[in-house]
Amino acid sequence: MSDFGLNDAIESGLVKTPRVVVRDDGELNSKYKSKFYHIYTDLEVKPDLNRKVEPHTPLPDLVGKGYYFLGKDWLETAKAWKEGNIKTPPVMITVANLTHTAARVQYAFEHKRIRIEELCDPEKILHIDSKVLDEAEAQEEPAEILVQATAVDEEDEEIGEESAEENGTGAKKKLTKKDRAELLRKTVDTIGREGQPGEQIQNVISVGMLSEGWDAKTVTHIMGLRAFTSQLLCEQVVGRGLRRTSYEIDEVTGLFRPEYVNIFGVPFTFLPHEGSADAPPPPPASGKTRIEPVAERRAQYEMTWPNVIRIDHEYRPQLTLDTAKVKRLVLDAYQTPMIAELAPMIDGKPDFTKLKEIHLEELARRFRMQRIVFETASEVYDLMAPTWKGSREYLLAQLVRLVERYIDTGRVVVDPPLFNEDDKRRRIVITLNMTKIVQHIWEAIRFENALTLEPVFDTERPIRSTGDMLPWYSGKACEHTKRSHINMCVYDSRWEANESLELDRNQNVRAWVKNDHIGFEITYSFKGIIHKFRPDYLVRLANGKTLILEVKGQDDQQQQTKREFLSEWVRAVNGHGGFGEWTADVSRHPKDVVEILLRHNN
């Protein structure tokens, strides 16, 4: 048995050298690292990528920025390969956390939301799911094949699209599901091989990981959009891109020519593996209180709520937008890096003597202001079109007009002023923060023009309950409850302790629960960024209403925005009519909860 590890293989040149992003000229994370080092953990990214949303939902801006950096470097690599007479293109791999995220990435590329057109050819994009690949390799008929060029018609065994080979009568042969599954397998297995189905694939989007036997040689860029909880997982993902394209010896040095794979989003270092699958579970936390539902209280005190993943809108046919009332959107250049540095991993550590820089300023020529206006309107159109009942061409025309007017009024500002006054820098910052602008304008149009609200529920878990909560431990101050399905209420403040006592004794309350680990949350957008709002309490009143109670001493613009989305959620659920009557309020003083309960109970 050999102990020749991955680090030894890299140092000896037997595989490509991984280069990880080590710093950029934007805002660093809390550990003083580039946010691109592990994109998924960013507070703007993780909640967004864990939503079950439609493919046309824009990706977080930080993810888009990462793709621009990798895409810019991919363009340079593709140019060098073409000049070197290499017939296959370099390959970028994305490893996503969910099928919903992978579908969003695929949509972003195929609809040129990542504005690097060379990477956006649908015929050269492969979206692959591990389950589909396993089915294809087993020669079973997959229920769904997530590849644009090999989509399966579920209604018919015979597929209308024909193969390139003609049969003996001169007619082209139709592909069955089994044929297309086989084509999928061959495409995956032959990426980067001349004359094979996967020859021209250059953009691979996967959920989880590609199988360990996958050995494409042409991978040059990797984007990680998932959690990486162990170094082994990082190595498995990065390993998909380490096979060399050539093992020819350099005549001058007598060594293999250096080859690299550039990595964003995978925190790849060589550290000792912590624990193992055979290690015993950790002992129960000492000095902490177990928080859990009480089975005997379920019939009387269980709280349930609709699991709303989004709210669809029906709009008035003639859209309006009062730009004077729309909040100003300030884009911070400090949060918009334009230079990223990558370092090769040598001896388990980044080698800062061999840094590679990627600059985005050269892309400015692609981002003309008129194009930015149209692209913004086009993305807002994607969000509104599914429920629009009129002419879609008219919708797009209206949106272009509204977006142009909004931007022309100076409501989108780049800070500091130097960037706002420099046309090229301003255009780059706006382009790299497109999702913020799209969400901001869509929110304004939505609140001003929505006629009806339609809640959309999670198909897998349409209703959530306090009984779903798994036991957990807390070291914070807590107290036993009487009218709650959960045994203890954990206190985050003396104010909460006071109000919890009142909820447990007030005659207007039938049942209540603190919204802590139970999973009740409302998605909202603030300054174009997706957030999760978790109100403090759910209260079932004596009159049957359910009160959503938020405790908040100080008010600001973000808190006001939360309440706007909360109000929309309440109106949508009440309009549905299947979950009883809901209401919401804010406690602004420890002693006002009595009046709030009385008012809503009446």
C-alpha positions, -999 to +999 in steps of 0.1 A: +000+000+000+014+034-010+010+066+011+016+087-020-011+114-014-027+142-034-002+167-021+027+145-033+010+142-068+007+179-071+043+186-060+056+160-084+036+175-113+017+143-120-015+163-118-025+199-123-017+224-096-049+239-080-050+276-077-074+291-052-085+327-048-067+342-019-076+379-020-093+406-040-098+443-039-133+441-024-146+436+011-132+406+029-151+381+050-150+379+088-119+357+086-101+383+064-103+361+034-118+368-001-155+361-001-148+340-032-128+315-012-160+299+001-188+317-016-216+296-003-210+307+034-216+343+026-246+358+044-260+370+011-255+337-007-264+308+015-301+318+022-306+326-014-292+293-028-313+273-004-346+286-018-368+264-039-374+288-067-379+289-104-349+287-128-353+323-139-347+336-104-315+357-106-284+343-088-269+363-059-246+391-072-216+376-054-221+344-074-224+364-106-192+383-098-174+349-092-185+337-126-173+370-142-138+364-128-137+328-138-153+336-171-127+363-179-099+339-171-117+311-191-117+335-222-080+339-219-075+302-216-097+294-245-079+319-267-045+304-257-058+269-265-071+280-299-038+296-307-021+264-297-043+245-321-061+226-294-094+215-309-114+210-276-123+239-254-113+244-217-141+233-193-156+251-164-174+229-137-200+241-112-208+220-082-242+231-068-260+224-035-295+218-050-311+209-083-329+243-080-295+261-078-281+241-108-312+250-128-307+287-120-270+285-130-280+268-163-307+294-170-283+322-162-258+310-188-283+299-215-301+333-212-268+353-211-274+366-176-237+359-171-227+383-198-198+363-213-214+351-245-187+326-253-198+305-223-235+308-230-239+285-260-267+260-249-252+233-272-220+234-251-236+234-217-241+201-198-264+200-168-260+167-151-275+152-120-258+123-102-291+103-101-296+107-138-260+097-145-264+065-124-296+056-143-279+062-176-249+041-167-273+013-156-290+016-190-323+024-173-348+049-186-343+080-166-374+099-154-357+132-163-324+140-181-311+174-171-292+182-203-305+208-227-295+188-258-309+155-244-342+164-228-366+135-226-402+136-236-421+119-208-452+114-229-437+092-256-411+064-258-402+077-293-385+111-293-391+134-323-355+147-325-334+125-347-299+112-345-272+124-368-268+089-384-292+079-411-307+045-415-307+023-446-337+040-462-322+074-460-344+086-432-329+097-399-333+073-370-353+085-340-338+082-305-356+063-278-353+071-241-327+044-238-307+058-268-308+093-252-297+079-218-268+062-236-260+095-254-260+113-221-235+088-206-213+091-236-214+128-235-204+129-199-177+103-203-161+119-235-158+155-224-127+169-240-121+140-264-119+148-301-146+132-323-167+122-294-202+135-282-186+155-254-159+171-275-172+207-274-187+207-240-172+237-221-196+244-192-206+215-168-232+221-141-236+193-116-254+187-083-232+170-057-202+156-075-194+138-107-184+102-102-149+094-091-143+075-124-149+107-144-116+116-159-120+146-182-085+162-189-098+196-200-111+210-168-095+244-161-120+262-138-142+251-108-170+270-091-182+256-058-218+266-048-224+243-018-212+237+017-178+220+022-178+206+057-146+185+054-113+186+036-120+152+021-150+167+003-129+196-010-103+172-024-130+151-040-145+181-058-111+196-068-099+162-079-124+162-108-102+189-124-067+177-117-060+153-145-034+168-169-040+174-206-005+164-215+024+144-200+050+156-224+084+166-209+096+201-213+130+198-232+145+227-213+136+219-177+132+181-181+099+184-161+062+183-170+050+217-182+029+234-155-009+231-158-034+247-135-070+245-125-084+278-110-109+274-082-136+297-066-158+286-038-140+255-027-119+261+005-091+239-006-061+234+017-043+204+029-053+198+065-056+167+086-089+150+083-110+155+114-127+124+128-139+095+107-171+076+099-162+051+126-157+076+153-183+075+182-208+103+183-200+132+206-214+131+241-245+151+250-238+188+256-231+193+293-247+223+311-272+228+283-310+225+282-327+201+258-354+219+238-381+197+222-418+193+214-439+177+242-459+149+227-487+152+253-493+188+244-496+183+207-535+181+205-539+214+224-509+235+216-495+224+183-490+254+159-491+249+121-485+273+092-484+272+054-449+267+040-449+295+014-419+295-009-430+325-029-459+347-038-471+351-073-488+383-085-513+394-110-505+429-122-525+457-137-521+459-175-507+494-175-477+495-152-467+526-133-437+535-112-435+566-090-397+570-090-399+597-064-413+571-039-388+543-048-360+540-023-326+550-036-302+521-042-266+527-033-241+503-047-209+501-027-178+498-049-160+484-019-183+453-021-176+450-059-141+436-064-125+441-098-092+423-092-088+388-078-056+370-071-051+333-071-022+313-056-011+278-065-013+253-036+022+241-029+031+219+001-004+224+014-002+262+014-008+290-011+024+301-027+022+340-028+053+342-049+034+329-079+002+349-079-021+351-109-043+382-112-077+384-130-089+419-139-125+428-149-120+463-161-114+450-196-150+437-197-163+473-195-165+475-233-192+448-232-213+467-207-228+497-225-255+516-206-283+510-231-275+473-229-275+474-191-310+490-192-323+463-216-308+435-196-322+448-163-357+451-179-353+416-194-345+401-160-375+419-144-395+406-173-385+370-164-398+374-129-431+389-140-439+371-173-452+338-157-482+355-142-487+383-168-520+380-186-515+405-214-491+409-243-456+399-232-441+421-259-460+450-243-448+440-208-412+441-219-417+475-237-432+489-205-404+475-183-377+490-206-393+524-203-397+522-165-361+509-159-346+535-181-365+563-163-355+549-129-318+548-138-319+582-155-333+599-124-301+590-105-318+567-081-290+541-086-259+556-071-224+542-069-204+550-038-178+566-035-185+595-059-153+589-079-168+556-092-202+572-098-186+600-120-163+576-139-186+562-166-166+530-172-163+521-135-200+530-129-210+506-157-189+478-143-203+482-108-239+483-120-233+452-142-217+433-113-246+442-090-274+435-116-294+412-093-296+439-066-310+464-092-334+438-106-347+428-072-350+464-061-369+476-092-391+445-093-400+450-056-411+486-064-431+476-094-447+447-076-459+467-046-472+495-068-490+473-094-501+440-079-538+434-081-540+399-065-516+377-045-513+339-049-492+320-024-471+291-038-464+263-014-436+238-011-449+207-028-429+184-006-439+200+027-469+224+021-476+226+058-451+230+086-457+224+123-440+228+157-440+190+158-414+190+130-388+206+153-359+182+161-345+183+197-317+207+202-296+221+231-292+256+244-269+272+269-289+304+271-313+313+298-347+296+294-379+287+312-406+260+311-437+268+292-474+260+298-493+269+267-466+260+241-460+227+222-423+233+229-411+224+264-389+255+270-387+291+258-351+302+252-346+339+260-325+362+239-333+393+260-350+403+293-377+418+271-385+384+255-386+368+290-412+394+301-434+389+270-431+351+271-445+351+306-474+372+294-481+349+265-482+319+289-508+336+312-529+360+291-566+349+287-566+360+250-540+333+241-548+297+234-513+286+223-480+302+214-445+293+204-412+312+200-400+310+165-367+294+174-356+263+154-392+257+142-386+268+106-411+297+101-395+323+079-405+348+053-383+357+023-378+394+017-356+416-004-337+446+010-315+468-012-317+441-038-304+413-015-325+382-006-329+377+032-349+355+056-371+371+081-379+351+112-406+368+134-403+362+171-436+345+180-466+327+166-497+331+188-531+314+184-556+338+199-589+329+217-609+340+186-590+316+164-568+341+146-531+334+143-509+364+153-474+368+140-457+389+167-423+407+162-404+423+191-385+453+180-374+483+200-357+504+173-370+509+137-351+514+105-355+510+067-348+473+068-373+467+095-399+486+075-391+465+045-396+433+065-430+445+076-440+452+040-432+417+030-448+403+061-480+422+053-479+408+018-475+373+032-505+378+055-527+391+027-517+363+004-524+336+030-557+352+040-567+355+004-561+318-001-586+311+026-574+276+036-554+284+067-577+304+089-572+341+095-538+356+101-526+389+114-493+406+123-481+432+147-449+447+163-442+450+200-422+482+207-423+481+245-422+453+270-456+463+284-475+468+251-481+431+244-513+431+266-529+458+244-518+440+212-533+407+222-566+424+233-568+444+201-563+414+178-586+392+198-614+416+194 
